[in-house]
Amino acid sequence: MKSYSDSYKNAGVDVTAGYKAVELMKSHIAKTTSKGVLSGIGGFGGLFELDLTGIKNPVLVSGTDGVGTKLKIAFSLDKHDTIGIDCVAMCANDIVCSGAKPLYFLDYIAVGKNVPERVAEIVSGIAQGCIESDCALIGGETAEMPGFYPEDEYDVAGFCVGVVDKSEIIDITTQKAGDVIIAIASSGVHSNGFSLVRKVFSSSDTNMLRHISELSTSLGEALLTPTKIYVKPILNLLSQVKVKSISHITGGGFYENIPRSLPEGLSAKVELSSIEILPIFDLIKSAGNIPLNDMFNTFNMGVGMCVVVDKNDADKALDSLRKSGENAYIIGELYDGEDGIVLC
């Protein structure tokens, strides 16, 4: 007898829709499979076999996050195929800051109503994010929660697990005054600050579809640009240069994230004139009349990641990142002091 319940369906949960969603997402998940994956989806746990070749003392590194209120833009445009990239990016970019290589990812999707095609669309983005992170999507959960979420809304979260040899964990205490800060460009707003974005711009369909000449696209499309995933260029950089710290510029912007990667006694000086601010941030600032300090305390401003290297390694680091296709450039240096970060 197949699983089916009229009573549960009448209460708002259609289990058969869940089965259909799983069937639709299988092809996307298959694209992420790596040699460590030992189980298919549908079991009670995802199985992954560690390949510890060349790793003497393995340390697992994990990160979890969601997409936040950027989802409201996706709802407005009825566009759901890239939001999963954001979810993976927010987790994978975090764990690579320790020097870890992502291994696998699991997602959690909570919906007001399970529309299989929409769920599969979300998972297609998650799978794409996993491909860009070189990790496997080994499981997940779709929860239909009528009465908790509106029928056309959902939430997406997930977590990523990676591995690094203990001797290769990035040690921020090796930093010293005179080390340089290299910025790696972002693709846009990424996945933080959207509560402020939505206060500045109405999320109505008309407003989101409005073409903005400075952006060469519609406002909604620009805001939905997926978070850039830096895993491959960073891991490549780590194989060539001694990196002393990495900062993922997310919620809290420059003021919160760069100091997180500094040891006691060191501060960061960032040259404002060196930062290649993306047009979307100029638009947000002017439309919302937002002070520059608040912008840098909320958004990435065009810088998705910062890495610190010895000044003698700067050219080699820049060359590596640029060969990986990244727009990388120096924005400042470290100095002795307890100021945290100074933008000047």
PENOR-V737156 format. One record per run of one state. SS is the DSSP state (alpha for helix, beta for strand, coil for the rest). FROM is the first residue (numbers start at 0). TO is the last residue. If there is no record, write none. Layout:
SS/FROM/TO  SS/FROM/TO
This chain:
coil/0/4  alpha/5/9  coil/10/13  alpha/14/29  coil/30/35  beta/36/36  coil/37/46  beta/47/47  coil/48/56  beta/57/65  coil/66/66  alpha/67/76  coil/77/81  alpha/82/95  coil/96/99  beta/100/110  coil/111/114  alpha/115/132  coil/133/134  beta/135/143  coil/144/144  beta/145/145  coil/146/147  beta/148/148  coil/149/152  beta/153/164  alpha/165/167  coil/168/170  alpha/171/173  coil/174/178  beta/179/184  coil/185/192  alpha/193/199  coil/200/203  alpha/204/207  coil/208/209  beta/210/211  coil/212/215  beta/216/217  alpha/218/223  coil/224/229  alpha/230/237  coil/238/243  beta/244/247  coil/248/251  alpha/252/259  coil/260/264  beta/265/269  coil/270/270  alpha/271/273  coil/274/277  alpha/278/287  coil/288/290  alpha/291/295  coil/296/301  beta/302/308  coil/309/309  alpha/310/322  coil/323/326  beta/327/335  coil/336/339  beta/340/342  coil/343/343
